[in-house]
Amino acid sequence: MTRMRPGPRNLLSDVSGLRVGNADDGTLRSGVTVVTADAPFVAGVSVMGGAPGTRETDLLAPDKTVQQVDALVLSGGSAFGLDAASGVADALRNAGRGFAAPGGVRVPIVPAAILFDLANAGQKDWAENPYRALGRAALAAASEEFALGSAGAGRGATISGLKGGLGSASVLLSTGYTVAALVAVNAIGSVTVGTGPHFWAAPWEVEDEFGGFGHAPADSFDPMTEPGPGKARGTATTIAIVATDAVLDQAQATRMAVAAHDGLARAIVPAHTPLDGDLVFAAATGARPLGDPLRDTALIGHAAAVCLARAVARGVWLARSEP
């Protein structure tokens, strides 16, 4: 069997045409991450957590009129962070981007998802919502190289007992497609086994990308243990974007997002709880036509899950601890 290998950057931007931008504020202890491209791209979404916070996700259903988006936004700030998409939309409209609406108006399509980081000791007593400006700044910073760990939407993220963060990973498939993931990890569950350093995602690690600790010892975890919430209720959510350069329609992109959720379940225990807002966007830039649609989409979905599990561990591994 042919082995998958990481892309040259091991980042979401290994999917040709996609750029990622971060903006964050150390005093606020929060931030925004934006994914965009020079041209609109197909997008889908799958929400499996019980407490999501979103903007324009209904528009991504395959039966809706608009089939492509101009950007995707991941943000801290809970419901306040949804305003980051407004800053992105303003900047895109000023650049002449967006859906051509009647009257000659351009309306950028910018779906967004948020995580809760309002209880992380950052200064949250703002007089004016700061996320609109952070969204605009993240879009302006979009490039093929971007920071991981305590950056962007992962700036103020936390998990059970550890600092959360922004992670990314990619693979090149034998069929020629590139698949990649980007995630802001703010889960109520744990990404490590018991109290040790071993990541749940260890079986999918490539080239010691999150420490090379390997598999946890067999006696390090009791599979019958009832997991308790590792954070206060209402303070969790893991939000992600998976992407490929394959030609996918919106239904196929949605199926890719669904499959990618397996990566969250492999990397976070427990995942998809009533207290998380776990959500995965999928993006397809359409550079490479499908050969065998059934086989290729199945392999792309599997690769998306593998990348997302790796990205979760990388985000936590690269994050900086803070008081």
C-alpha positions in Angstrom: 0.0 0.0 0.0 1.3 3.5 -0.9 2.1 5.7 2.1 0.7 9.2 2.4 3.4 11.8 3.0 3.1 15.4 4.3 3.1 18.3 2.0 6.1 20.6 1.8 4.9 22.9 4.6 2.7 20.4 6.5 0.1 23.2 6.5 -3.3 23.9 5.1 -1.6 26.1 2.5 -0.1 23.0 0.9 -3.5 23.0 -0.9 -2.5 25.2 -3.8 -4.3 28.5 -4.0 -5.3 28.7 -0.3 -3.8 31.3 2.1 -4.2 31.5 5.8 -4.0 34.7 8.0 -3.8 35.1 11.7 -4.4 38.1 13.9 -4.5 38.0 17.7 -4.2 40.2 20.7 -2.1 39.2 23.8 -4.0 41.5 26.1 -7.3 40.2 24.9 -5.9 36.7 24.8 -7.9 35.9 21.7 -7.7 36.0 18.0 -8.9 35.2 14.5 -7.8 32.9 11.7 -9.0 33.4 8.1 -8.7 31.1 5.1 -9.1 32.6 1.7 -8.1 32.3 -2.0 -7.8 34.5 -5.1 -11.0 33.0 -6.4 -14.2 31.7 -4.7 -14.0 28.0 -3.7 -16.6 25.3 -2.9 -17.3 24.8 0.8 -19.3 22.5 3.0 -19.8 22.1 6.7 -20.7 19.5 9.3 -21.7 20.4 12.9 -21.5 17.5 15.4 -21.1 19.3 18.7 -24.0 20.3 20.9 -23.1 24.0 21.4 -22.0 25.5 18.1 -21.7 29.2 17.2 -21.8 30.0 13.5 -22.5 32.4 10.7 -23.8 31.5 7.2 -23.5 27.8 7.7 -27.0 27.1 6.4 -25.9 28.6 3.1 -23.4 25.7 2.7 -26.1 23.1 2.3 -25.9 21.5 -1.1 -29.5 22.6 -2.0 -28.8 26.3 -1.5 -28.2 28.8 -4.2 -24.7 30.0 -3.5 -22.2 27.1 -4.1 -18.9 28.9 -3.4 -17.5 31.1 -0.7 -14.8 33.9 -0.6 -13.3 33.1 2.8 -13.8 31.0 6.0 -13.3 32.4 9.5 -12.4 30.7 12.8 -12.5 33.0 15.8 -12.3 33.2 19.5 -14.7 35.5 21.4 -17.8 33.3 21.6 -20.7 35.1 19.9 -18.8 38.3 19.8 -16.2 36.6 17.6 -18.8 36.2 14.8 -18.2 39.9 14.0 -14.8 38.9 12.7 -16.5 37.7 9.5 -17.9 41.2 9.1 -14.4 42.7 9.0 -13.4 40.1 6.5 -16.5 40.8 4.4 -15.9 44.5 4.4 -12.3 44.1 3.2 -13.3 41.6 0.5 -16.1 43.9 -0.8 -13.6 46.8 -1.0 -11.4 44.5 -3.1 -14.3 43.8 -5.5 -14.9 40.3 -4.2 -18.3 38.7 -3.6 -21.5 37.3 -4.9 -22.9 39.5 -7.7 -26.2 40.7 -6.2 -28.9 42.8 -8.0 -28.0 46.5 -8.2 -24.4 45.9 -8.9 -23.6 45.1 -5.3 -21.0 42.6 -4.3 -21.8 40.5 -1.3 -18.8 38.4 0.0 -19.8 35.0 1.3 -17.9 34.5 4.6 -19.1 31.6 6.8 -17.6 31.6 10.3 -17.4 29.5 13.5 -16.4 30.6 17.0 -15.0 29.1 20.2 -15.4 30.2 23.8 -12.3 31.9 25.3 -13.9 34.6 27.4 -12.8 33.0 30.7 -9.0 32.8 30.1 -8.0 35.9 32.1 -7.7 38.2 29.1 -9.2 41.7 29.2 -12.7 41.3 27.9 -14.2 44.6 29.1 -14.0 46.3 25.7 -16.2 49.3 24.8 -16.3 48.2 21.2 -16.2 44.7 19.8 -12.6 44.1 18.7 -13.2 41.1 16.5 -14.2 43.1 13.4 -10.8 44.7 13.3 -9.1 41.4 14.0 -10.9 39.7 11.1 -9.8 42.4 8.8 -6.2 42.1 10.0 -6.2 38.4 9.7 -7.3 38.6 6.1 -4.6 41.2 5.3 -2.0 38.8 6.8 -3.2 35.8 4.7 -0.2 34.0 3.1 1.2 30.5 2.5 3.2 30.7 5.7 1.5 31.2 9.1 2.1 30.5 12.8 0.7 27.6 14.8 0.2 27.1 18.5 -0.8 30.2 20.4 -1.8 32.1 17.3 -4.9 33.3 15.6 -8.1 31.6 16.7 -6.0 29.4 19.0 -4.5 32.3 20.9 -6.8 32.0 23.9 -7.8 28.4 23.5 -7.6 25.9 26.4 -8.2 22.2 26.8 -8.5 19.8 29.8 -5.3 20.6 31.8 -3.3 22.1 28.9 -3.1 25.1 26.7 -5.0 24.7 23.4 -3.9 26.2 20.1 -4.0 26.4 16.4 -2.8 23.3 14.5 -2.4 22.2 10.9 -1.2 19.2 8.9 -1.3 18.0 5.3 -0.8 14.9 3.1 0.0 14.2 -0.5 -2.0 11.2 -1.9 -0.7 8.7 -4.5 -3.6 9.8 -6.7 -2.1 13.3 -6.8 -4.5 15.2 -4.6 -3.4 17.3 -1.6 -5.5 17.2 1.6 -4.9 19.3 4.6 -6.5 20.4 7.9 -6.5 23.5 10.1 -8.0 23.5 13.7 -8.4 25.7 16.7 -8.4 23.2 19.7 -10.5 24.4 22.7 -12.0 21.1 23.7 -13.6 20.0 26.9 -11.9 16.6 26.5 -8.2 15.6 26.6 -5.8 15.2 23.8 -3.3 13.2 25.9 -3.7 9.7 27.4 -4.2 9.9 31.2 -1.6 12.2 32.8 1.2 11.2 30.5 2.6 13.0 27.5 1.3 10.6 24.9 -1.2 12.0 22.4 -4.3 10.1 21.5 -3.4 11.0 17.9 -0.1 9.1 18.1 -0.9 6.3 15.6 -1.2 9.0 12.9 1.9 11.0 13.8 4.4 11.7 11.0 8.1 12.5 11.5 7.8 13.4 15.2 5.6 16.4 14.4 4.1 16.5 17.9 7.0 15.3 20.0 7.4 11.7 18.9 6.3 10.2 22.2 4.7 7.3 20.5 1.9 5.1 21.8 0.9 5.3 25.5 1.8 2.2 27.7 -1.0 -0.3 27.9 -1.6 0.3 31.6 -1.7 4.1 31.3 -5.5 4.4 30.8 -8.5 2.5 31.9 -10.9 2.3 28.9 -13.9 1.9 31.3 -13.2 5.2 33.1 -16.1 7.6 32.9 -14.6 10.9 31.6 -15.6 14.0 33.5 -15.6 17.5 32.0 -12.1 18.9 32.0 -13.3 22.5 31.8 -16.2 24.6 33.0 -19.5 24.0 31.2 -20.0 26.3 28.2 -16.3 27.1 27.7 -15.4 24.5 25.0 -15.5 24.0 21.2 -13.1 22.7 18.6 -13.5 24.3 15.1 -11.7 23.2 12.0 -11.3 23.5 8.2 -10.2 20.6 6.0 -9.3 21.3 2.4 -8.3 19.6 -0.9 -7.3 20.6 -4.4 -9.8 18.1 -5.9 -12.9 19.1 -7.9 -15.7 18.5 -5.4 -19.3 19.7 -5.5 -20.9 21.0 -2.3 -22.4 17.6 -1.5 -19.0 16.0 -1.8 -17.4 18.7 0.3 -20.0 18.2 3.0 -19.3 14.5 3.0 -15.6 15.3 3.4 -16.4 17.5 6.4 -18.4 14.6 7.9 -15.6 12.1 7.5 -13.1 14.6 8.9 -14.9 14.5 12.3 -13.4 11.1 12.8 -10.1 12.9 13.2 -11.5 14.8 16.2 -12.7 11.6 17.8 -9.3 10.0 17.3 -7.4 13.0 18.9 -9.8 14.2 21.6 -11.4 12.1 24.3 -14.3 12.7 24.7 -15.3 14.6 21.5 -18.7 15.8 20.2 -20.1 16.3 23.6 -23.2 18.4 24.4 -20.8 21.0 25.9 -18.7 21.3 22.7 -19.6 23.1 19.5 -17.4 20.9 17.3 -17.6 21.9 13.7 -15.7 21.2 10.5 -15.7 23.2 7.3 -14.5 21.6 4.1 -13.0 23.6 1.2 -12.3 22.4 -2.3 -10.3 24.5 -4.8 -11.1 22.4 -7.8 -7.6 22.2 -9.4 -7.6 18.4 -10.0 -10.6 16.6 -11.5 -11.7 13.3 -9.8 -10.7 10.1 -11.6 -12.9 7.6 -9.8 -15.4 9.7 -7.9 -16.4 7.1 -5.3 -12.8 5.8 -4.6 -11.3 9.3 -4.7 -13.8 11.0 -2.4 -13.6 8.1 0.1 -9.8 8.4 0.2 -10.0 12.2 0.5 -12.3 11.9 3.4 -10.0 9.4 5.1 -7.0 11.7 4.5 -9.0 14.6 5.9 -9.6 12.7 9.2 -5.9 11.7 9.4 -4.8 15.3 8.9 -7.3 16.6 11.4 -6.2 14.2 14.1 -2.5 15.2 13.5 -3.4 18.9 13.4 -5.2 18.7 16.8 -2.0 17.3 18.4 0.3 19.8 16.7 -1.8 22.7 17.8 -1.5 21.7 21.5 2.1 20.6 21.2 3.2 24.0 19.7 1.1 26.1 22.1 2.7 28.3 24.8 1.4 27.9 28.4 0.1 31.0 30.1 -1.2 31.8 33.6 
